Amino acid sequence: MLLWIFLGLAAIFVVTRLTRVRKSERTLRTELVEIDTSQVYSILLYPRAEQGKELLFIRDEASWRVSMEGITAAANRQQVRSILTELQNLKIEQLVARSSDSWDDYQVNDSLGTRIVVKEGSSTTLDLVVGRFHYQPAPGGYNMYQQNRGTGKTYIRLSGDEEVYLADGFLAMSVNQRFDRWRDQTITRLTRSAVSRIICDYPADSGFIAEKTDAGWLVGGLPADSASMVSYLSGVSRKTHSDFSDGIQPSAEPDFRVTFEGENMQTQSVRAFMQTDTTLLLNSSINPGTWFHIKRGTLFDDLFPGVSGLMTGGE
């Protein structure tokens, strides 16, 4: 009788221990990433898209700078914040591998994964390898708009550990970006309704001033086409470009300049410098440390309008 009691107690002990271990493993999986985004001041990123080259992000008060191979530029603050938020909210769904034998399959080794190191002060609070991305379509297929709002899954591994986890989200797609994608691509950021004066300085005295009055917009004192003005301001309010120019900063006066003024807004200007008959260097006051290559065409025409295109009856 005592033997059966002993065996029963032993069985209860084993089950209790196993249950505690499983609970511990579940806790570990859900608490894999713990960072305080308000205390993060530097990030090291080694994206596969850049063959593992180091991208260094440094926080400077409310802004971020990003560097790679001697080039330092203003970073896209929203994109950096988005990555930190993704990491903070990362939800681990399951443990998928316990050894390095499966690293290649899940792309969490040094050559196939994207490593991200997060520092709070001088302390490393996260060192993660982000691997393969998996898209899981939503049940039922596409809706009437031909959309399938599925979910993204990302395989991850803590550097120094062998275990591979499956996490919810699009982290793999977010971090594996080329250097230029992390840079601030802003040219203009305007509120259309706030602009009341546009000064266009062009070569050969071809410039003009457009002003908003109670009666509508005037260009050089003559009535402008209201639809054309709305179209121009709508198109120019949020302009970005990704063809950067590093190491070249013209010292001469710009060949083209457009300045936007108004009440309750910061005056903004965009400058363009001719390089050849068809190419220019571009710089804006809202992103002063960044220079862009542009060509004559859509972007140039969007930024630097002609008089005829804004006047009543203009093309």
DAPEKA-V963551 format. One record per pair of residues at least 12 apart in sequence whose ideal C-beta (glycine too) atoms are under 7 Angstrom apart, sorted by the first residue. I is the first residue (numbers start at 1). J is the second residue. If there is no record, write none. Layout:
i->I j->J
i->I j->J
This chain:
i->29 j->92
i->29 j->95
i->29 j->165
i->30 j->92
i->32 j->92
i->32 j->158
i->32 j->165
i->33 j->87
i->33 j->90
i->33 j->126
i->35 j->87
i->35 j->88
i->35 j->118
i->35 j->125
i->35 j->126
i->36 j->120
i->37 j->84
i->37 j->85
i->37 j->88
i->39 j->120
i->39 j->121
i->40 j->59
i->40 j->84
i->40 j->118
i->40 j->119
i->40 j->120
i->41 j->59
i->41 j->119
i->41 j->121
i->42 j->57
i->42 j->58
i->42 j->59
i->42 j->119
i->43 j->57
i->43 j->116
i->43 j->117
i->43 j->118
i->44 j->56
i->44 j->117
i->45 j->57
i->45 j->116
i->45 j->175
i->46 j->114
i->46 j->115
i->47 j->114
i->47 j->175
i->47 j->176
i->47 j->177
i->48 j->112
i->48 j->113
i->48 j->114
i->48 j->176
i->49 j->176
i->49 j->177
i->49 j->178
i->50 j->178
i->50 j->179
i->53 j->68
i->53 j->69
i->54 j->68
i->55 j->68
i->55 j->179
i->55 j->182
i->57 j->75
i->57 j->80
i->63 j->77
i->64 j->77
i->64 j->80
i->66 j->182
i->66 j->183
i->68 j->179
i->71 j->246
i->73 j->183
i->73 j->290
i->74 j->183
i->74 j->184
i->74 j->287
i->74 j->289
i->74 j->290
i->75 j->182
i->75 j->183
i->75 j->184
i->76 j->182
i->76 j->183
i->76 j->184
i->76 j->185
i->79 j->182
i->82 j->174
i->83 j->174
i->83 j->175
i->86 j->169
i->86 j->171
i->86 j->174
i->87 j->118
i->87 j->126
i->90 j->167
i->90 j->169
i->90 j->171
i->91 j->167
i->91 j->168
i->92 j->165
i->92 j->167
i->93 j->166
i->93 j->167
i->93 j->168
i->94 j->165
i->94 j->166
i->95 j->163
i->95 j->165
i->96 j->155
i->96 j->164
i->96 j->165
i->96 j->166
i->97 j->163
i->97 j->164
i->98 j->162
i->98 j->163
i->99 j->162
i->100 j->162
i->102 j->164
i->103 j->164
i->106 j->131
i->106 j->132
i->106 j->155
i->106 j->164
i->107 j->131
i->107 j->132
i->107 j->155
i->108 j->129
i->108 j->131
i->108 j->155
i->108 j->156
i->108 j->157
i->108 j->164
i->112 j->131
i->113 j->129
i->113 j->130
i->113 j->131
i->114 j->130
i->114 j->175
i->114 j->176
i->115 j->129
i->115 j->159
i->116 j->128
i->116 j->130
i->116 j->175
i->127 j->158
i->127 j->159
i->128 j->156
i->128 j->158
i->128 j->159
i->129 j->156
i->129 j->157
i->129 j->159
i->130 j->154
i->130 j->156
i->130 j->171
i->130 j->172
i->130 j->175
i->131 j->155
i->131 j->156
i->131 j->157
i->131 j->172
i->132 j->155
i->132 j->172
i->133 j->152
i->133 j->154
i->133 j->172
i->133 j->173
i->134 j->153
i->135 j->150
i->135 j->152
i->136 j->150
i->136 j->151
i->136 j->153
i->137 j->150
i->138 j->150
i->151 j->168
i->152 j->169
i->152 j->170
i->153 j->166
i->153 j->168
i->154 j->167
i->154 j->169
i->154 j->171
i->154 j->172
i->180 j->242
i->180 j->244
i->183 j->244
i->184 j->287
i->184 j->290
i->185 j->240
i->185 j->241
i->185 j->242
i->186 j->240
i->186 j->286
i->186 j->287
i->187 j->239
i->187 j->240
i->187 j->241
i->187 j->270
i->187 j->282
i->187 j->284
i->187 j->287
i->188 j->236
i->188 j->237
i->188 j->238
i->188 j->239
i->188 j->268
i->188 j->270
i->188 j->284
i->188 j->286
i->189 j->238
i->189 j->286
i->190 j->236
i->190 j->237
i->190 j->260
i->190 j->268
i->191 j->265
i->192 j->233
i->192 j->234
i->192 j->237
i->194 j->262
i->194 j->263
i->194 j->264
i->194 j->265
i->195 j->233
i->195 j->260
i->195 j->262
i->196 j->211
i->196 j->212
i->196 j->261
i->196 j->262
i->196 j->263
i->197 j->209
i->197 j->211
i->197 j->261
i->197 j->262
i->198 j->210
i->198 j->258
i->198 j->260
i->199 j->259
i->200 j->258
i->200 j->304
i->201 j->257
i->202 j->256
i->203 j->255
i->208 j->220
i->208 j->307
i->210 j->224
i->210 j->310
i->217 j->229
i->219 j->307
i->219 j->310
i->219 j->311
i->220 j->307
i->222 j->311
i->223 j->312
i->224 j->310
i->224 j->311
i->224 j->312
i->225 j->310
i->225 j->311
i->225 j->312
i->225 j->313
i->225 j->314
i->228 j->309
i->228 j->310
i->228 j->314
i->229 j->310
i->232 j->305
i->232 j->310
i->235 j->302
i->236 j->302
i->236 j->303
i->239 j->302
i->239 j->303
i->241 j->292
i->241 j->294
i->241 j->299
i->243 j->292
i->243 j->293
i->243 j->294
i->244 j->290
i->244 j->291
i->244 j->292
i->245 j->281
i->245 j->291
i->245 j->292
i->245 j->293
i->248 j->281
i->248 j->291
i->249 j->291
i->250 j->273
i->250 j->281
i->252 j->273
i->254 j->271
i->254 j->272
i->254 j->273
i->255 j->272
i->255 j->273
i->255 j->274
i->256 j->272
i->256 j->304
i->257 j->269
i->257 j->271
i->258 j->270
i->258 j->303
i->258 j->304
i->268 j->284
i->268 j->285
i->268 j->286
i->269 j->285
i->270 j->282
i->270 j->284
i->270 j->303
i->271 j->283
i->272 j->300
i->272 j->304
i->278 j->295
i->278 j->296
i->279 j->293
i->279 j->295
i->280 j->294
i->280 j->300
i->281 j->293
i->282 j->294
